[in-house]
Amino acid sequence: MHDAHASLRTPIKRARGLGSAKDGTGHFWLQRVSAVALIPLTVWFMVSLITHLIGADRAGVAQWLSHPLVALAMAALIAAMFIHARLGIQVIVEDYVHHEGKKIVALLLNNALILGFGGASLFAIARLHFIGI
């Protein structure tokens, strides 16, 4: 009799006794959700850029970001953008960097840069919203 679960595994997985890492589905959906969120947020930002921000100085940008919904939408845009970028770069590294050590370094660097630049961007939005210039 043939085990139904064993037949779903590839020959190498059966030989090693390993199953799925079960991480791909969450990664897939988070990348799709962040992509869908970026569509209206990017349209909103482009419209805001054209109607409010072209020619604005720092005080004008700070005044624009002083509105709670604007600051919240901008923070959502930044968060979605950096999450989507992190996931996309992770896939590229995992697919095309074959040396395990270089892959780990690249993934750690990706996470550090995304966290650093994303955190700095969110901090700047919060500072302009709450404090101003």
C-alpha distance (Angstrom), angle and dihedral (degrees) to the residues before:
residue distance angle dihedral
M1 . . .
H2 3.79 . .
D3 3.83 120.6 .
A4 3.85 110.3 -124.2
H5 3.83 94.0 -145.4
A6 3.79 94.0 49.1
S7 3.80 91.2 53.9
L8 3.81 90.7 60.5
R9 3.80 92.3 59.2
T10 3.76 123.1 88.0
P11 3.82 116.1 -113.9
I12 3.82 91.8 -105.5
K13 3.83 91.1 51.3
R14 3.80 90.5 50.5
A15 3.79 90.2 49.5
R16 3.79 93.5 49.6
G17 3.80 94.6 37.8
L18 3.80 91.5 -128.3
G19 3.77 127.0 136.6
S20 3.75 132.9 -163.6
A21 3.79 119.0 -50.2
K22 3.84 86.3 -133.6
D23 3.80 90.9 -143.3
G24 3.79 101.1 104.9
T25 3.79 98.9 76.3
G26 3.81 94.8 55.2
H27 3.79 90.9 45.7
F28 3.81 90.8 48.7
W29 3.80 94.1 50.7
L30 3.80 95.2 43.4
Q31 3.79 90.0 52.6
R32 3.82 91.1 49.5
V33 3.82 93.7 45.9
S34 3.81 91.9 49.0
A35 3.83 90.1 48.4
V36 3.80 92.0 51.2
A37 3.82 91.2 46.5
L38 3.79 90.3 51.5
I39 3.82 92.9 59.6
P40 3.85 99.5 68.3
L41 3.81 92.7 30.9
T42 3.80 92.0 54.6
V43 3.80 92.0 46.3
W44 3.82 89.3 49.9
F45 3.81 91.2 49.5
M46 3.81 93.3 48.5
V47 3.81 91.5 50.1
S48 3.82 89.9 47.1
L49 3.78 90.8 47.7
I50 3.80 91.4 53.4
T51 3.81 97.0 41.4
H52 3.82 102.8 36.1
L53 3.77 114.5 10.6
I54 3.81 109.3 44.8
G55 3.77 105.3 104.2
A56 3.80 93.7 5.1
D57 3.78 119.6 137.8
R58 3.82 125.2 -143.3
A59 3.80 91.2 -82.7
G60 3.79 90.7 53.2
V61 3.80 92.1 50.1
A62 3.81 90.7 47.3
Q63 3.80 90.5 49.9
W64 3.83 90.0 49.5
L65 3.82 90.9 49.6
S66 3.81 91.6 47.1
H67 3.80 89.5 79.1
P68 3.84 108.4 92.1
L69 3.82 96.5 -137.1
V70 3.80 91.8 48.9
A71 3.81 92.1 50.0
L72 3.81 90.9 46.4
A73 3.81 93.0 49.0
M74 3.80 91.1 46.7
A75 3.81 91.0 49.9
A76 3.81 89.7 49.1
L77 3.81 90.3 50.5
I78 3.80 92.0 50.2
A79 3.82 93.1 45.7
A80 3.82 93.7 47.7
M81 3.79 91.5 45.7
F82 3.80 95.0 51.2
I83 3.82 93.6 42.3
H84 3.79 90.7 50.7
A85 3.81 92.0 46.3
R86 3.81 92.1 49.1
L87 3.79 92.5 51.5
G88 3.79 93.6 45.6
I89 3.80 94.4 48.6
Q90 3.81 89.7 46.4
V91 3.82 90.6 56.3
I92 3.81 91.7 48.5
V93 3.81 92.2 49.9
E94 3.80 93.5 46.1
D95 3.82 91.8 48.4
Y96 3.79 100.9 42.6
V97 3.81 108.9 26.0
H98 3.78 105.6 78.4
H99 3.81 101.5 173.6
E100 3.81 105.4 90.6
G101 3.82 95.7 -144.7
K102 3.79 93.6 49.1
K103 3.80 89.9 46.1
I104 3.81 92.2 54.4
V105 3.81 92.1 47.1
A106 3.82 91.4 48.0
L107 3.81 92.4 49.3
L108 3.81 92.3 47.8
L109 3.80 90.7 47.5
N110 3.81 90.1 48.7
N111 3.81 91.2 52.4
A112 3.81 93.2 45.3
L113 3.80 94.1 49.2
I114 3.79 94.0 45.2
L115 3.80 91.5 47.8
G116 3.80 92.2 45.7
F117 3.79 98.7 46.0
G118 3.80 93.9 36.7
G119 3.79 92.1 48.5
A120 3.81 91.9 47.1
S121 3.80 90.4 49.7
L122 3.80 93.1 49.9
F123 3.81 90.0 45.9
A124 3.82 90.2 52.4
I125 3.81 91.2 50.6
A126 3.81 91.6 48.6
R127 3.80 92.2 46.3
L128 3.79 93.2 50.2
H129 3.80 91.3 44.8
F130 3.79 98.3 48.2
I131 3.80 103.4 27.0
G132 3.79 106.2 20.1
I133 3.76 120.0 -150.1
